[in-house]
Amino acid sequence: MILAPIMSLVIAMIYVFEEGFGTQVTQTLTDLDGITVESPFLIWQGVVAFTVMFIPFIAFCVMIGLLWSIRSRGTIGSVVTAVIIVGTLTALLSSCSMAIFNSPLPNAIPGIGIAGMGISPINLLFLSLDPTPWITRSPTWIVLGSGVISAVLWAFIARLLHRSMIRTFMMTVRQLAGR
């Protein structure tokens, strides 16, 4: 589950590092302020940030799945509930961080929009694959920082869920057994 997206991004990053094996892998961007910058089609900072944060995010998804597997009697019901919870949470985080990114606040405080985008793997993927909207506004190292911060946050939440499941496992199993 984790290897396919990460390896795909690494292969694309190698392609960009090798300058497309002879083809053009950069684009010239001009933002609304008239600033022109040469940008690659894929930034390595985004790939590293995605790789760092994706593993704890998947750990969080696994903990949600385990939590609902313990709490429900049926397999299908627990899987559907876990997918709905993770999907809804990811969609909400992605849309909210995209709203922060597109608001006037990032123009007032450079980098705040990029830092907010790092909380969602979907947004980090978009930031990596298309740096056009933000590369003239913020330094690329902010993407790395947001990936590391969100990785720590997802790992912390996954650990809290795991500890909670360990503490309440016997009580939950007894409730499901009807005792």
PyMOL CGO cylinders between C-alpha atoms (Angstrom):
from pymol import cmd
from pymol.cgo import CYLINDER

trace = [
    CYLINDER, 0.00, 0.00, 0.00, 2.81, 2.39, 0.81, 0.3, 1, 1, 1, 1, 1, 1,
    CYLINDER, 2.81, 2.39, 0.81, 5.40, 1.24, -1.71, 0.3, 1, 1, 1, 1, 1, 1,
    CYLINDER, 5.40, 1.24, -1.71, 3.51, 1.92, -4.96, 0.3, 1, 1, 1, 1, 1, 1,
    CYLINDER, 3.51, 1.92, -4.96, 2.91, 5.69, -4.58, 0.3, 1, 1, 1, 1, 1, 1,
    CYLINDER, 2.91, 5.69, -4.58, 6.31, 6.33, -3.03, 0.3, 1, 1, 1, 1, 1, 1,
    CYLINDER, 6.31, 6.33, -3.03, 8.21, 4.40, -5.70, 0.3, 1, 1, 1, 1, 1, 1,
    CYLINDER, 8.21, 4.40, -5.70, 6.20, 6.10, -8.46, 0.3, 1, 1, 1, 1, 1, 1,
    CYLINDER, 6.20, 6.10, -8.46, 7.19, 9.51, -7.09, 0.3, 1, 1, 1, 1, 1, 1,
    CYLINDER, 7.19, 9.51, -7.09, 10.83, 8.45, -6.67, 0.3, 1, 1, 1, 1, 1, 1,
    CYLINDER, 10.83, 8.45, -6.67, 10.96, 7.24, -10.29, 0.3, 1, 1, 1, 1, 1, 1,
    CYLINDER, 10.96, 7.24, -10.29, 9.47, 10.53, -11.45, 0.3, 1, 1, 1, 1, 1, 1,
    CYLINDER, 9.47, 10.53, -11.45, 11.95, 12.44, -9.28, 0.3, 1, 1, 1, 1, 1, 1,
    CYLINDER, 11.95, 12.44, -9.28, 14.86, 10.52, -10.81, 0.3, 1, 1, 1, 1, 1, 1,
    CYLINDER, 14.86, 10.52, -10.81, 13.48, 11.36, -14.23, 0.3, 1, 1, 1, 1, 1, 1,
    CYLINDER, 13.48, 11.36, -14.23, 13.47, 15.06, -13.35, 0.3, 1, 1, 1, 1, 1, 1,
    CYLINDER, 13.47, 15.06, -13.35, 16.96, 14.85, -11.78, 0.3, 1, 1, 1, 1, 1, 1,
    CYLINDER, 16.96, 14.85, -11.78, 18.30, 13.27, -14.96, 0.3, 1, 1, 1, 1, 1, 1,
    CYLINDER, 18.30, 13.27, -14.96, 16.69, 16.16, -16.86, 0.3, 1, 1, 1, 1, 1, 1,
    CYLINDER, 16.69, 16.16, -16.86, 14.17, 13.96, -18.60, 0.3, 1, 1, 1, 1, 1, 1,
    CYLINDER, 14.17, 13.96, -18.60, 16.81, 11.89, -20.35, 0.3, 1, 1, 1, 1, 1, 1,
    CYLINDER, 16.81, 11.89, -20.35, 17.12, 14.67, -22.90, 0.3, 1, 1, 1, 1, 1, 1,
    CYLINDER, 17.12, 14.67, -22.90, 13.63, 16.20, -22.81, 0.3, 1, 1, 1, 1, 1, 1,
    CYLINDER, 13.63, 16.20, -22.81, 12.54, 19.41, -21.14, 0.3, 1, 1, 1, 1, 1, 1,
    CYLINDER, 12.54, 19.41, -21.14, 11.46, 18.93, -17.52, 0.3, 1, 1, 1, 1, 1, 1,
    CYLINDER, 11.46, 18.93, -17.52, 11.21, 22.57, -16.50, 0.3, 1, 1, 1, 1, 1, 1,
    CYLINDER, 11.21, 22.57, -16.50, 8.63, 25.23, -17.08, 0.3, 1, 1, 1, 1, 1, 1,
    CYLINDER, 8.63, 25.23, -17.08, 8.80, 29.00, -17.01, 0.3, 1, 1, 1, 1, 1, 1,
    CYLINDER, 8.80, 29.00, -17.01, 6.25, 30.47, -14.63, 0.3, 1, 1, 1, 1, 1, 1,
    CYLINDER, 6.25, 30.47, -14.63, 5.01, 34.02, -14.35, 0.3, 1, 1, 1, 1, 1, 1,
    CYLINDER, 5.01, 34.02, -14.35, 2.84, 34.84, -11.37, 0.3, 1, 1, 1, 1, 1, 1,
    CYLINDER, 2.84, 34.84, -11.37, 0.34, 37.68, -10.92, 0.3, 1, 1, 1, 1, 1, 1,
    CYLINDER, 0.34, 37.68, -10.92, 3.08, 40.05, -9.73, 0.3, 1, 1, 1, 1, 1, 1,
    CYLINDER, 3.08, 40.05, -9.73, 5.02, 39.54, -12.97, 0.3, 1, 1, 1, 1, 1, 1,
    CYLINDER, 5.02, 39.54, -12.97, 7.80, 37.48, -11.37, 0.3, 1, 1, 1, 1, 1, 1,
    CYLINDER, 7.80, 37.48, -11.37, 9.22, 34.89, -13.77, 0.3, 1, 1, 1, 1, 1, 1,
    CYLINDER, 9.22, 34.89, -13.77, 10.90, 31.77, -12.44, 0.3, 1, 1, 1, 1, 1, 1,
    CYLINDER, 10.90, 31.77, -12.44, 12.13, 28.51, -13.94, 0.3, 1, 1, 1, 1, 1, 1,
    CYLINDER, 12.13, 28.51, -13.94, 10.49, 25.56, -12.19, 0.3, 1, 1, 1, 1, 1, 1,
    CYLINDER, 10.49, 25.56, -12.19, 10.76, 21.79, -12.58, 0.3, 1, 1, 1, 1, 1, 1,
    CYLINDER, 10.76, 21.79, -12.58, 7.62, 19.79, -13.20, 0.3, 1, 1, 1, 1, 1, 1,
    CYLINDER, 7.62, 19.79, -13.20, 8.26, 17.93, -9.96, 0.3, 1, 1, 1, 1, 1, 1,
    CYLINDER, 8.26, 17.93, -9.96, 10.06, 19.20, -6.87, 0.3, 1, 1, 1, 1, 1, 1,
    CYLINDER, 10.06, 19.20, -6.87, 12.15, 16.81, -4.81, 0.3, 1, 1, 1, 1, 1, 1,
    CYLINDER, 12.15, 16.81, -4.81, 11.19, 18.54, -1.55, 0.3, 1, 1, 1, 1, 1, 1,
    CYLINDER, 11.19, 18.54, -1.55, 7.57, 17.57, -2.12, 0.3, 1, 1, 1, 1, 1, 1,
    CYLINDER, 7.57, 17.57, -2.12, 8.50, 13.97, -2.85, 0.3, 1, 1, 1, 1, 1, 1,
    CYLINDER, 8.50, 13.97, -2.85, 10.54, 13.74, 0.36, 0.3, 1, 1, 1, 1, 1, 1,
    CYLINDER, 10.54, 13.74, 0.36, 7.80, 15.45, 2.38, 0.3, 1, 1, 1, 1, 1, 1,
    CYLINDER, 7.80, 15.45, 2.38, 5.17, 13.08, 0.94, 0.3, 1, 1, 1, 1, 1, 1,
    CYLINDER, 5.17, 13.08, 0.94, 7.33, 10.06, 1.70, 0.3, 1, 1, 1, 1, 1, 1,
    CYLINDER, 7.33, 10.06, 1.70, 7.97, 11.18, 5.27, 0.3, 1, 1, 1, 1, 1, 1,
    CYLINDER, 7.97, 11.18, 5.27, 4.33, 11.99, 6.06, 0.3, 1, 1, 1, 1, 1, 1,
    CYLINDER, 4.33, 11.99, 6.06, 2.65, 9.17, 4.12, 0.3, 1, 1, 1, 1, 1, 1,
    CYLINDER, 2.65, 9.17, 4.12, 3.93, 6.38, 6.36, 0.3, 1, 1, 1, 1, 1, 1,
    CYLINDER, 3.93, 6.38, 6.36, 2.51, 7.85, 9.62, 0.3, 1, 1, 1, 1, 1, 1,
    CYLINDER, 2.51, 7.85, 9.62, -0.69, 8.77, 7.76, 0.3, 1, 1, 1, 1, 1, 1,
    CYLINDER, -0.69, 8.77, 7.76, -1.12, 5.13, 6.71, 0.3, 1, 1, 1, 1, 1, 1,
    CYLINDER, -1.12, 5.13, 6.71, -0.43, 4.13, 10.34, 0.3, 1, 1, 1, 1, 1, 1,
    CYLINDER, -0.43, 4.13, 10.34, -3.28, 6.44, 11.36, 0.3, 1, 1, 1, 1, 1, 1,
    CYLINDER, -3.28, 6.44, 11.36, -5.54, 4.82, 8.74, 0.3, 1, 1, 1, 1, 1, 1,
    CYLINDER, -5.54, 4.82, 8.74, -4.63, 1.36, 10.04, 0.3, 1, 1, 1, 1, 1, 1,
    CYLINDER, -4.63, 1.36, 10.04, -5.42, 2.42, 13.61, 0.3, 1, 1, 1, 1, 1, 1,
    CYLINDER, -5.42, 2.42, 13.61, -8.85, 3.71, 12.52, 0.3, 1, 1, 1, 1, 1, 1,
    CYLINDER, -8.85, 3.71, 12.52, -9.46, 0.39, 10.77, 0.3, 1, 1, 1, 1, 1, 1,
    CYLINDER, -9.46, 0.39, 10.77, -8.40, -1.58, 13.85, 0.3, 1, 1, 1, 1, 1, 1,
    CYLINDER, -8.40, -1.58, 13.85, -10.53, 0.60, 16.11, 0.3, 1, 1, 1, 1, 1, 1,
    CYLINDER, -10.53, 0.60, 16.11, -13.67, -0.04, 14.09, 0.3, 1, 1, 1, 1, 1, 1,
    CYLINDER, -13.67, -0.04, 14.09, -12.79, -3.70, 13.64, 0.3, 1, 1, 1, 1, 1, 1,
    CYLINDER, -12.79, -3.70, 13.64, -12.71, -4.11, 17.40, 0.3, 1, 1, 1, 1, 1, 1,
    CYLINDER, -12.71, -4.11, 17.40, -15.90, -2.12, 17.98, 0.3, 1, 1, 1, 1, 1, 1,
    CYLINDER, -15.90, -2.12, 17.98, -18.17, -3.77, 15.42, 0.3, 1, 1, 1, 1, 1, 1,
    CYLINDER, -18.17, -3.77, 15.42, -19.47, -7.27, 15.02, 0.3, 1, 1, 1, 1, 1, 1,
    CYLINDER, -19.47, -7.27, 15.02, -19.23, -7.48, 11.24, 0.3, 1, 1, 1, 1, 1, 1,
    CYLINDER, -19.23, -7.48, 11.24, -16.23, -7.19, 8.95, 0.3, 1, 1, 1, 1, 1, 1,
    CYLINDER, -16.23, -7.19, 8.95, -17.93, -5.31, 6.13, 0.3, 1, 1, 1, 1, 1, 1,
    CYLINDER, -17.93, -5.31, 6.13, -19.49, -2.77, 8.45, 0.3, 1, 1, 1, 1, 1, 1,
    CYLINDER, -19.49, -2.77, 8.45, -16.17, -2.02, 10.11, 0.3, 1, 1, 1, 1, 1, 1,
    CYLINDER, -16.17, -2.02, 10.11, -14.34, -1.64, 6.78, 0.3, 1, 1, 1, 1, 1, 1,
    CYLINDER, -14.34, -1.64, 6.78, -17.04, 0.64, 5.35, 0.3, 1, 1, 1, 1, 1, 1,
    CYLINDER, -17.04, 0.64, 5.35, -17.08, 2.78, 8.48, 0.3, 1, 1, 1, 1, 1, 1,
    CYLINDER, -17.08, 2.78, 8.48, -13.29, 3.08, 8.57, 0.3, 1, 1, 1, 1, 1, 1,
    CYLINDER, -13.29, 3.08, 8.57, -13.13, 4.03, 4.89, 0.3, 1, 1, 1, 1, 1, 1,
    CYLINDER, -13.13, 4.03, 4.89, -15.85, 6.64, 5.37, 0.3, 1, 1, 1, 1, 1, 1,
    CYLINDER, -15.85, 6.64, 5.37, -14.08, 8.12, 8.41, 0.3, 1, 1, 1, 1, 1, 1,
    CYLINDER, -14.08, 8.12, 8.41, -10.65, 8.27, 6.74, 0.3, 1, 1, 1, 1, 1, 1,
    CYLINDER, -10.65, 8.27, 6.74, -12.07, 9.51, 3.43, 0.3, 1, 1, 1, 1, 1, 1,
    CYLINDER, -12.07, 9.51, 3.43, -14.16, 12.22, 5.06, 0.3, 1, 1, 1, 1, 1, 1,
    CYLINDER, -14.16, 12.22, 5.06, -11.28, 13.35, 7.26, 0.3, 1, 1, 1, 1, 1, 1,
    CYLINDER, -11.28, 13.35, 7.26, -8.87, 13.47, 4.32, 0.3, 1, 1, 1, 1, 1, 1,
    CYLINDER, -8.87, 13.47, 4.32, -11.37, 15.35, 2.15, 0.3, 1, 1, 1, 1, 1, 1,
    CYLINDER, -11.37, 15.35, 2.15, -12.06, 17.88, 4.93, 0.3, 1, 1, 1, 1, 1, 1,
    CYLINDER, -12.06, 17.88, 4.93, -8.38, 18.44, 5.66, 0.3, 1, 1, 1, 1, 1, 1,
    CYLINDER, -8.38, 18.44, 5.66, -7.57, 18.76, 1.96, 0.3, 1, 1, 1, 1, 1, 1,
    CYLINDER, -7.57, 18.76, 1.96, -10.35, 21.23, 1.24, 0.3, 1, 1, 1, 1, 1, 1,
    CYLINDER, -10.35, 21.23, 1.24, -9.71, 23.31, 4.37, 0.3, 1, 1, 1, 1, 1, 1,
    CYLINDER, -9.71, 23.31, 4.37, -5.97, 23.53, 3.75, 0.3, 1, 1, 1, 1, 1, 1,
    CYLINDER, -5.97, 23.53, 3.75, -6.67, 24.40, 0.10, 0.3, 1, 1, 1, 1, 1, 1,
    CYLINDER, -6.67, 24.40, 0.10, -8.94, 27.21, 1.29, 0.3, 1, 1, 1, 1, 1, 1,
    CYLINDER, -8.94, 27.21, 1.29, -6.15, 28.50, 3.54, 0.3, 1, 1, 1, 1, 1, 1,
    CYLINDER, -6.15, 28.50, 3.54, -3.71, 28.26, 0.63, 0.3, 1, 1, 1, 1, 1, 1,
    CYLINDER, -3.71, 28.26, 0.63, -5.98, 30.27, -1.66, 0.3, 1, 1, 1, 1, 1, 1,
    CYLINDER, -5.98, 30.27, -1.66, -6.97, 32.87, 0.95, 0.3, 1, 1, 1, 1, 1, 1,
    CYLINDER, -6.97, 32.87, 0.95, -5.29, 36.30, 1.23, 0.3, 1, 1, 1, 1, 1, 1,
    CYLINDER, -5.29, 36.30, 1.23, -3.51, 35.19, 4.42, 0.3, 1, 1, 1, 1, 1, 1,
    CYLINDER, -3.51, 35.19, 4.42, -0.65, 33.38, 2.61, 0.3, 1, 1, 1, 1, 1, 1,
    CYLINDER, -0.65, 33.38, 2.61, 0.13, 36.58, 0.73, 0.3, 1, 1, 1, 1, 1, 1,
    CYLINDER, 0.13, 36.58, 0.73, 0.40, 38.45, 4.04, 0.3, 1, 1, 1, 1, 1, 1,
    CYLINDER, 0.40, 38.45, 4.04, 2.51, 35.75, 5.72, 0.3, 1, 1, 1, 1, 1, 1,
    CYLINDER, 2.51, 35.75, 5.72, 4.64, 33.93, 3.12, 0.3, 1, 1, 1, 1, 1, 1,
    CYLINDER, 4.64, 33.93, 3.12, 4.74, 30.18, 3.57, 0.3, 1, 1, 1, 1, 1, 1,
    CYLINDER, 4.74, 30.18, 3.57, 1.63, 29.82, 5.77, 0.3, 1, 1, 1, 1, 1, 1,
    CYLINDER, 1.63, 29.82, 5.77, -0.40, 28.37, 2.90, 0.3, 1, 1, 1, 1, 1, 1,
    CYLINDER, -0.40, 28.37, 2.90, 2.29, 25.82, 2.06, 0.3, 1, 1, 1, 1, 1, 1,
    CYLINDER, 2.29, 25.82, 2.06, 2.65, 24.84, 5.70, 0.3, 1, 1, 1, 1, 1, 1,
    CYLINDER, 2.65, 24.84, 5.70, -1.09, 24.19, 5.89, 0.3, 1, 1, 1, 1, 1, 1,
    CYLINDER, -1.09, 24.19, 5.89, -1.07, 22.11, 2.73, 0.3, 1, 1, 1, 1, 1, 1,
    CYLINDER, -1.07, 22.11, 2.73, 1.33, 19.60, 4.27, 0.3, 1, 1, 1, 1, 1, 1,
    CYLINDER, 1.33, 19.60, 4.27, -1.31, 18.09, 6.56, 0.3, 1, 1, 1, 1, 1, 1,
    CYLINDER, -1.31, 18.09, 6.56, -2.96, 16.14, 3.74, 0.3, 1, 1, 1, 1, 1, 1,
    CYLINDER, -2.96, 16.14, 3.74, -1.20, 13.59, 1.52, 0.3, 1, 1, 1, 1, 1, 1,
    CYLINDER, -1.20, 13.59, 1.52, -3.40, 14.62, -1.39, 0.3, 1, 1, 1, 1, 1, 1,
    CYLINDER, -3.40, 14.62, -1.39, -2.32, 18.24, -1.14, 0.3, 1, 1, 1, 1, 1, 1,
    CYLINDER, -2.32, 18.24, -1.14, 1.34, 17.29, -0.74, 0.3, 1, 1, 1, 1, 1, 1,
    CYLINDER, 1.34, 17.29, -0.74, 1.03, 15.24, -3.89, 0.3, 1, 1, 1, 1, 1, 1,
    CYLINDER, 1.03, 15.24, -3.89, -0.47, 18.20, -5.75, 0.3, 1, 1, 1, 1, 1, 1,
    CYLINDER, -0.47, 18.20, -5.75, 2.25, 20.52, -4.40, 0.3, 1, 1, 1, 1, 1, 1,
    CYLINDER, 2.25, 20.52, -4.40, 4.92, 18.11, -5.61, 0.3, 1, 1, 1, 1, 1, 1,
    CYLINDER, 4.92, 18.11, -5.61, 3.52, 17.48, -9.05, 0.3, 1, 1, 1, 1, 1, 1,
    CYLINDER, 3.52, 17.48, -9.05, 2.46, 21.04, -9.85, 0.3, 1, 1, 1, 1, 1, 1,
    CYLINDER, 2.46, 21.04, -9.85, 4.47, 23.72, -8.05, 0.3, 1, 1, 1, 1, 1, 1,
    CYLINDER, 4.47, 23.72, -8.05, 3.08, 26.40, -10.40, 0.3, 1, 1, 1, 1, 1, 1,
    CYLINDER, 3.08, 26.40, -10.40, 0.66, 28.15, -7.98, 0.3, 1, 1, 1, 1, 1, 1,
    CYLINDER, 0.66, 28.15, -7.98, 3.07, 28.59, -5.10, 0.3, 1, 1, 1, 1, 1, 1,
    CYLINDER, 3.07, 28.59, -5.10, 6.70, 28.42, -6.15, 0.3, 1, 1, 1, 1, 1, 1,
    CYLINDER, 6.70, 28.42, -6.15, 6.98, 32.16, -6.69, 0.3, 1, 1, 1, 1, 1, 1,
    CYLINDER, 6.98, 32.16, -6.69, 5.41, 32.91, -3.27, 0.3, 1, 1, 1, 1, 1, 1,
    CYLINDER, 5.41, 32.91, -3.27, 7.27, 30.63, -0.85, 0.3, 1, 1, 1, 1, 1, 1,
    CYLINDER, 7.27, 30.63, -0.85, 10.61, 28.89, -0.45, 0.3, 1, 1, 1, 1, 1, 1,
    CYLINDER, 10.61, 28.89, -0.45, 10.57, 25.16, -1.21, 0.3, 1, 1, 1, 1, 1, 1,
    CYLINDER, 10.57, 25.16, -1.21, 12.06, 24.17, 2.16, 0.3, 1, 1, 1, 1, 1, 1,
    CYLINDER, 12.06, 24.17, 2.16, 8.69, 25.01, 3.76, 0.3, 1, 1, 1, 1, 1, 1,
    CYLINDER, 8.69, 25.01, 3.76, 7.27, 21.96, 1.98, 0.3, 1, 1, 1, 1, 1, 1,
    CYLINDER, 7.27, 21.96, 1.98, 9.84, 19.76, 3.73, 0.3, 1, 1, 1, 1, 1, 1,
    CYLINDER, 9.84, 19.76, 3.73, 9.05, 21.32, 7.09, 0.3, 1, 1, 1, 1, 1, 1,
    CYLINDER, 9.05, 21.32, 7.09, 5.32, 20.87, 6.66, 0.3, 1, 1, 1, 1, 1, 1,
    CYLINDER, 5.32, 20.87, 6.66, 5.82, 17.22, 5.72, 0.3, 1, 1, 1, 1, 1, 1,
    CYLINDER, 5.82, 17.22, 5.72, 7.90, 16.56, 8.82, 0.3, 1, 1, 1, 1, 1, 1,
    CYLINDER, 7.90, 16.56, 8.82, 5.48, 18.40, 11.11, 0.3, 1, 1, 1, 1, 1, 1,
    CYLINDER, 5.48, 18.40, 11.11, 2.48, 16.56, 9.71, 0.3, 1, 1, 1, 1, 1, 1,
    CYLINDER, 2.48, 16.56, 9.71, 4.35, 13.23, 9.97, 0.3, 1, 1, 1, 1, 1, 1,
    CYLINDER, 4.35, 13.23, 9.97, 4.93, 13.88, 13.68, 0.3, 1, 1, 1, 1, 1, 1,
    CYLINDER, 4.93, 13.88, 13.68, 1.28, 14.86, 14.09, 0.3, 1, 1, 1, 1, 1, 1,
    CYLINDER, 1.28, 14.86, 14.09, -0.07, 11.75, 12.31, 0.3, 1, 1, 1, 1, 1, 1,
    CYLINDER, -0.07, 11.75, 12.31, 2.32, 9.48, 14.23, 0.3, 1, 1, 1, 1, 1, 1,
    CYLINDER, 2.32, 9.48, 14.23, 1.23, 11.05, 17.52, 0.3, 1, 1, 1, 1, 1, 1,
    CYLINDER, 1.23, 11.05, 17.52, -2.47, 10.58, 16.71, 0.3, 1, 1, 1, 1, 1, 1,
    CYLINDER, -2.47, 10.58, 16.71, -1.88, 6.97, 15.59, 0.3, 1, 1, 1, 1, 1, 1,
    CYLINDER, -1.88, 6.97, 15.59, 0.00, 6.26, 18.81, 0.3, 1, 1, 1, 1, 1, 1,
    CYLINDER, 0.00, 6.26, 18.81, -2.81, 7.76, 20.91, 0.3, 1, 1, 1, 1, 1, 1,
    CYLINDER, -2.81, 7.76, 20.91, -5.39, 5.62, 19.10, 0.3, 1, 1, 1, 1, 1, 1,
    CYLINDER, -5.39, 5.62, 19.10, -3.23, 2.54, 19.63, 0.3, 1, 1, 1, 1, 1, 1,
    CYLINDER, -3.23, 2.54, 19.63, -2.84, 3.20, 23.34, 0.3, 1, 1, 1, 1, 1, 1,
    CYLINDER, -2.84, 3.20, 23.34, -6.58, 3.78, 23.67, 0.3, 1, 1, 1, 1, 1, 1,
    CYLINDER, -6.58, 3.78, 23.67, -7.34, 0.47, 21.95, 0.3, 1, 1, 1, 1, 1, 1,
    CYLINDER, -7.34, 0.47, 21.95, -4.91, -1.39, 24.21, 0.3, 1, 1, 1, 1, 1, 1,
    CYLINDER, -4.91, -1.39, 24.21, -6.46, 0.12, 27.31, 0.3, 1, 1, 1, 1, 1, 1,
    CYLINDER, -6.46, 0.12, 27.31, -10.09, -0.59, 26.35, 0.3, 1, 1, 1, 1, 1, 1,
    CYLINDER, -10.09, -0.59, 26.35, -9.72, -3.85, 24.41, 0.3, 1, 1, 1, 1, 1, 1,
    CYLINDER, -9.72, -3.85, 24.41, -11.02, -6.26, 27.06, 0.3, 1, 1, 1, 1, 1, 1,
    CYLINDER, -11.02, -6.26, 27.06, -13.97, -4.06, 27.97, 0.3, 1, 1, 1, 1, 1, 1,
    CYLINDER, -13.97, -4.06, 27.97, -14.96, -3.68, 24.31, 0.3, 1, 1, 1, 1, 1, 1,
    CYLINDER, -14.96, -3.68, 24.31, -14.73, -7.42, 23.64, 0.3, 1, 1, 1, 1, 1, 1,
    CYLINDER, -14.73, -7.42, 23.64, -16.89, -8.17, 26.70, 0.3, 1, 1, 1, 1, 1, 1,
    CYLINDER, -16.89, -8.17, 26.70, -19.49, -5.65, 25.54, 0.3, 1, 1, 1, 1, 1, 1,
    CYLINDER, -19.49, -5.65, 25.54, -19.61, -7.23, 22.09, 0.3, 1, 1, 1, 1, 1, 1,
    CYLINDER, -19.61, -7.23, 22.09, -19.92, -10.69, 23.65, 0.3, 1, 1, 1, 1, 1, 1,
    CYLINDER, -19.92, -10.69, 23.65, -22.90, -9.51, 25.71, 0.3, 1, 1, 1, 1, 1, 1,
    CYLINDER, -22.90, -9.51, 25.71, -21.36, -9.97, 29.13, 0.3, 1, 1, 1, 1, 1, 1,
]
cmd.load_cgo(trace, "trace")
